[in-house]
Amino acid sequence: MAIDPTTLRTELESLTRELSQLLRGAGTPRDNPDAQPAAGMLAAAIEALDMRLGETDVQVERMIRDRPIVATASAFALGLAVGLLLRRT
């Protein structure tokens, strides 16, 4: 199963928006009854993000093991590109 970068980006942006909304609500006083459910929702969102990133990590590792030469060449090319960009600035 290949990683679809567009889907992954969309899911991460969605989680980021949800976490931002939850964090804005997390600054409420402790006697507010909505504060506890917001903390639970925040914990659930963080756990979901952790699981998704763990799955992605396994998929990336599998792709690297399947094609080590391509992965090494890609990392080298990316390193050169970043090095050239940083040198110019």
VEXDREN-2710 file (C-alpha; in Angstrom, 1 decimal):
% VEXDREN-2710
k/r/px/py/pz
1/MET/0.0/0.0/0.0
2/ALA/1.6/3.3/-1.1
3/ILE/1.4/6.5/0.8
4/ASP/-0.8/9.1/-0.8
5/PRO/0.8/12.4/0.1
6/THR/-2.3/14.4/-0.7
7/THR/-4.5/12.3/1.6
8/LEU/-1.8/12.4/4.4
9/ARG/-1.5/16.2/4.1
10/THR/-5.3/16.7/4.2
11/GLU/-5.6/14.5/7.3
12/LEU/-2.7/16.3/9.0
13/GLU/-4.2/19.7/8.2
14/SER/-7.5/18.6/9.5
15/LEU/-6.0/17.3/12.8
16/THR/-4.0/20.6/13.1
17/ARG/-7.2/22.6/12.8
18/GLU/-9.0/20.4/15.3
19/LEU/-6.1/20.6/17.8
20/SER/-5.9/24.4/17.4
21/GLN/-9.6/24.7/18.1
22/LEU/-9.3/22.4/21.1
23/LEU/-6.3/24.3/22.4
24/ARG/-8.1/27.6/22.2
25/GLY/-10.9/26.1/24.3
26/ALA/-8.4/24.5/26.8
27/GLY/-7.6/27.9/28.4
28/THR/-11.0/27.9/30.0
29/PRO/-11.4/27.9/33.8
30/ARG/-11.3/24.5/35.6
31/ASP/-14.8/24.9/37.0
32/ASN/-16.1/25.1/33.4
33/PRO/-17.9/21.8/32.7
34/ASP/-16.8/21.9/29.0
35/ALA/-13.1/21.9/30.0
36/GLN/-13.0/18.2/30.8
37/PRO/-14.5/16.9/27.5
38/ALA/-12.3/19.3/25.6
39/ALA/-9.2/17.7/27.3
40/GLY/-10.5/14.2/26.4
41/MET/-11.1/15.3/22.8
42/LEU/-7.6/16.7/22.7
43/ALA/-6.1/13.5/24.0
44/ALA/-8.0/11.5/21.5
45/ALA/-6.9/13.7/18.6
46/ILE/-3.2/13.4/19.7
47/GLU/-3.5/9.7/20.0
48/ALA/-5.1/9.5/16.5
49/LEU/-2.3/11.6/15.1
50/ASP/0.3/9.4/16.8
51/MET/-1.2/6.2/15.4
52/ARG/-1.4/7.7/11.9
53/LEU/2.2/8.9/12.0
54/GLY/3.3/5.5/13.3
55/GLU/1.5/3.8/10.4
56/THR/3.2/6.2/8.0
57/ASP/6.6/5.5/9.6
58/VAL/6.1/1.8/9.0
59/GLN/5.1/2.4/5.3
60/VAL/8.1/4.6/4.7
61/GLU/10.5/2.1/6.3
62/ARG/9.0/-0.7/4.1
63/MET/9.4/1.4/0.9
64/ILE/13.1/2.1/1.9
65/ARG/13.7/-1.6/2.5
66/ASP/12.1/-2.5/-0.9
67/ARG/14.2/0.0/-2.8
68/PRO/17.3/0.9/-0.9
69/ILE/19.3/2.3/-3.9
70/VAL/16.4/4.6/-5.0
71/ALA/16.0/5.8/-1.4
72/THR/19.7/6.5/-0.9
73/ALA/19.8/8.3/-4.3
74/SER/16.7/10.3/-3.4
75/ALA/18.1/11.3/0.0
76/PHE/21.4/12.3/-1.6
77/ALA/19.6/14.4/-4.3
78/LEU/17.4/16.1/-1.6
79/GLY/20.5/16.8/0.5
80/LEU/22.2/18.5/-2.5
81/ALA/19.1/20.5/-3.3
82/VAL/18.8/21.8/0.3
83/GLY/22.5/22.5/0.5
84/LEU/22.4/24.5/-2.7
85/LEU/19.3/26.4/-1.5
86/LEU/20.9/27.2/1.8
87/ARG/24.2/28.3/0.2
88/ARG/22.4/30.8/-1.9
89/THR/20.6/32.5/0.9
END
